[in-house]
Amino acid sequence: MIRLSGTEVAKHRQEALKARIESFAKKTGRKPGLAVVIVGEDPASQVYVRNKVKTTVALGMESFHFEVPASISQAELVRKVAELNRDPRVDGILVQLPLPKGMNAEEVVESISPNKDPDGLTSGNLGLLMAGRKRVAPCTPWGVMAILEHYKIDIAGKHAVVVGRSNFVGKPMAQLLLEANATVTVCHSKTRDLKSVTRQGDIVVVAAGQARFLGRDAFREGAVVVDVGMHRPSSGDFANKLCGDVRFEEMEGWAHAATPVPGGVGPMTIQMLMENTVRLAELSPS
Ligand code: GUN
């Protein structure tokens, strides 16, 4: 079985990205800039944000980091985003999700200019993706496409099954696979006899949000299995360990290829965030 290592793919793509960043800086006299806004003190979000800031700086980009208290009003947060929309040093604005309870995440995301949306989550960018004219695609499904490309997994004509239908992953994933000429089926929590559908997939992308949910009996022999799940269960065999939606150890000797957790899709999300930011910088007028 081929172990699809997102860690390796990200490392490989970093070199090309660094060269793009240098050439942008030479041409414009400034570095591509990513602004990250974190609201409140969720410890998991703080770890993610720290990693994003570190990677931004390591690649030679400008990092703008804003920590605002959970007590900020919705209107104030939207005003902060508007200020960053106007700042010519900022090419990408990321408001770390989830937001504290009571805030309207959709309104905050929509306040980001689609020209400065490296998450690709504004309706403007999701709309362009659906129309086949994408500016940037959401980082996680875009990272899955980069893994499949790196390992030369053929997509055209294949039956791709996506488990999950979120705006973050499932919906854009289905669209990207369709664009790559797969025949696409989307499953979700209301799908009847889920495993009978996933077993038909040549390529199965699992973003179900349930720890160690699917095993060998959910896939046909020789399938390519991509696991977007990321869990740290508080009890059971995997207590306090990172695991995905798929029982990875059951893929050995069965799947053609599969992504582990950790080290699979996770490291690609941050890489694609950086690539999207550089792309937005390259598209910006300044
Ligand atoms: N929270 C966890 N992952 C992400 C991400 O990729 N983008 C944003 N904005 N929030 C997140």
Residues whose N, C-alpha, C, O or C-beta is under 5 A from the ligand:
A	BS01	GUN	L94 V95 Q96 L97 P98 D119
